[in-house]
Amino acid sequence: MNLYLASPFFDDEQIDRIYKIENALAKNTTVSNVFSPRKSEINDCEVGTQEWSKKVFKLDTDEIKKADAIIAIIDYVEDNVDSGTAFEIGYAKAINKPIIIFHEKDNNVNLMLSNSSIAYLTKFEEVQDYDFNNLPESYYEGKVF
């Protein structure tokens, strides 16, 4: 199974969470490859330029297209999920990729995110043990907004 890992990685807490997910996926025997944008680099142009942003966008959307499924870490700051992660989820849904949501924090979930996924996981062990070959379904059952 080839996965795309969507997640914010802008502060130490988010980087720690994505690192734990990357480790859990590395231990999962149903996962053969994970593309994590956090680890990708565009080195032939200056970070933050329009050329760089276009190359990052193309790389990430190409990797979503190549993936068999998407695992997305939703990490809310108040009621706002990271806009890049929300885009990746929406793009994956639009091209019919299965989406597995990982949500460690205990807060309400936007209905567009909760209804786009086929599985909702809350523990790193669940990610490590998840059968990405068969994609068992589980859904968020909390409050939505």
ZIJO-V556468 format. One record per residue. N is the residue number from 1. PSI is psi in radians with two decimals (none if undefined). Layout:
N	PSI
N	PSI
This chain:
1	2.24
2	2.07
3	2.65
4	2.23
5	1.88
6	2.29
7	2.61
8	2.61
9	1.07
10	-0.22
11	3.01
12	-0.68
13	-0.78
14	-0.72
15	-0.70
16	-0.75
17	-0.80
18	-0.63
19	-0.75
20	-0.66
21	-0.76
22	-0.73
23	-0.73
24	-0.71
25	-0.61
26	-0.51
27	-0.18
28	2.08
29	-0.20
30	0.04
31	2.20
32	-0.53
33	2.48
34	2.18
35	2.09
36	1.94
37	-0.49
38	-0.55
39	-0.14
40	2.57
41	2.46
42	1.91
43	-0.10
44	0.21
45	2.93
46	2.28
47	2.34
48	-0.19
49	2.91
50	-0.69
51	-0.80
52	-0.81
53	-0.67
54	-0.68
55	-0.70
56	-0.80
57	-0.84
58	-0.78
59	-0.87
60	-0.77
61	-0.61
62	-0.71
63	-0.61
64	-0.76
65	-0.69
66	-0.39
67	2.61
68	-0.51
69	2.87
70	2.33
71	2.20
72	2.21
73	2.04
74	2.16
75	1.71
76	2.48
77	1.87
78	-2.14
79	0.29
80	2.11
81	2.70
82	2.24
83	-0.62
84	-0.75
85	-0.72
86	-0.71
87	-0.81
88	-0.70
89	-0.84
90	-0.73
91	-0.80
92	-0.74
93	-0.72
94	-0.48
95	0.37
96	0.67
97	2.39
98	2.42
99	2.22
100	2.16
101	2.38
102	2.17
103	1.73
104	-0.58
105	2.77
106	1.42
107	2.94
108	2.75
109	2.43
110	2.33
111	-0.49
112	-0.59
113	-0.79
114	-0.58
115	-0.15
116	-0.27
117	2.75
118	-0.29
119	2.55
120	1.97
121	2.56
122	-0.10
123	2.53
124	-0.60
125	-0.59
126	-0.64
127	-0.76
128	-0.61
129	-0.12
130	2.41
131	1.60
132	-0.29
133	-0.65
134	-0.24
135	1.06
136	2.49
137	2.47
138	2.47
139	2.66
140	2.29
141	0.17
142	-2.91
143	2.48
144	2.83
145	none
